[in-house]
Every structure is written in structure tokens, then in C-alpha cells.
């Protein structure tokens, strides 16, 4: 009878090893299959549990970077003033020409 008990323990050990190997394989398969989703989930959890982060004062980093790349830097005030002065002078000249042409027509 002693041999029968030993054979059963070997069968139990073999079953435990197979079950543990199957669970490990299933875990690796799930990690690989859902890697993009799990990476985003883990990133969100780590941001939400960071005590140094203030969610009221931060925007999404990707959105903030995208806006910075799309928005050109505003021109210097001196450049803007020069362009405004040029346009004003141009419009004044056109107004004078129009007035002179209207006076000749009368």
C-alpha cells in the first residue's frame, strides 16, 4: 500500500505543476494580448494616485503639446505696430485719391 500512496503524491505534484504552468501561460497571453489597454490603464492609475500631482492645475500633456505645436508664436509688438502704421498710411492715401477723384468728377 505504501507504493500506491507514493504514486498518488507524484500525480498530485505533476497536476500542480501543470496547473501552475497553465496559469502562468494564461497570464502571459493576457498581458500580451491586452498590452496597449493595460499600459493606458496603469498610466491613468499612477497619475491618479500620485500625491504630488494637482489635477486642477494640469492639462493632459499630449493635448497641451499638440496645441503648442499648432499655434505659432505671436509676432513682436514692434513688428505689429509697423504693419499697422503701413496699412493706415496706405488707407489714408487711397482715401485721398478717392476724394480727389470725386472732386474732379464734380
C-alpha positions in Angstrom: 0.0 0.0 0.0 2.9 2.3 0.5 3.6 2.3 -3.2 0.1 3.4 -4.0 0.3 6.4 -1.8 3.6 7.5 -3.3 2.2 7.2 -6.8 -0.6 9.4 -5.9 1.6 12.2 -4.5 3.6 12.1 -7.7 0.4 12.5 -9.6 -0.7 15.4 -7.4 2.7 17.1 -7.9 2.5 16.6 -11.6 -1.0 18.1 -11.7 0.0 21.1 -9.5 3.0 21.8 -11.9 0.7 21.6 -15.0 -1.9 23.8 -13.4 0.7 26.4 -12.3 2.3 26.3 -15.8 -1.1 26.8 -17.4 -1.9 29.7 -15.2 1.4 31.3 -16.0 0.9 30.8 -19.7 -2.6 32.3 -19.5 -1.3 35.3 -17.6 1.4 35.9 -20.2 -1.1 35.6 -23.0 -3.5 38.1 -21.5 -0.7 40.6 -20.8 0.5 40.3 -24.4 -3.0 40.5 -25.9 -4.2 43.5 -23.9 -0.8 45.3 -23.6 -1.9 48.7 -25.1 -5.1 48.8 -22.9 -3.2 47.8 -19.8 -0.5 50.3 -20.4 -3.0 53.2 -20.6 -4.9 51.8 -17.6 -1.7 51.6 -15.5 -0.6 55.1 -16.5 -4.0 56.5 -15.5 -3.9 54.8 -12.2 -0.4 56.0 -11.5 -1.4 59.6 -12.3 -4.5 59.4 -10.1 -2.6 58.1 -7.2 0.4 60.5 -7.3 0.1 62.7 -4.2 2.3 65.4 -5.7 0.0 66.0 -8.7 -2.7 68.6 -8.6 -5.4 67.7 -11.2 -6.9 71.1 -11.1 -3.8 72.9 -12.4 -2.7 70.4 -15.1 -4.0 69.6 -18.6 -3.4 66.5 -20.5 0.2 66.6 -21.6 -0.5 65.3 -25.1 -3.2 67.9 -25.7 -1.0 70.8 -24.3 1.9 69.7 -26.5 -0.3 69.5 -29.6 -1.7 73.0 -29.0 1.8 74.4 -28.7 2.9 72.9 -31.9 -0.1 74.1 -33.9 -0.2 77.7 -32.5 2.5 79.9 -34.0 4.3 82.3 -31.7 2.8 85.8 -31.8 4.8 88.5 -33.6 6.8 91.0 -31.7 4.9 94.2 -30.8 7.2 96.4 -32.8 6.6 94.4 -36.0 2.8 94.6 -35.4 3.0 98.3 -34.9 5.0 98.8 -38.1 2.5 96.8 -40.1 -0.5 98.7 -38.7 1.2 102.0 -39.5 1.8 100.9 -43.1 -1.8 99.8 -43.5 -3.1 103.1 -42.0 -0.8 105.1 -44.4 -2.0 103.0 -47.3 -5.7 103.5 -46.5 -5.2 107.3 -46.0 -3.6 107.5 -49.4 -6.5 105.6 -51.0 -9.0 107.8 -49.2 -7.2 111.0 -50.5 -7.1 109.6 -54.1 -10.8 108.7 -53.9 -11.6 112.2 -52.6 -9.5 113.8 -55.3 -11.2 111.7 -58.0 -14.7 112.6 -56.6 -13.7 116.3 -56.7 -12.6 116.1 -60.4 -15.8 114.3 -61.3 -17.9 117.2 -60.0 
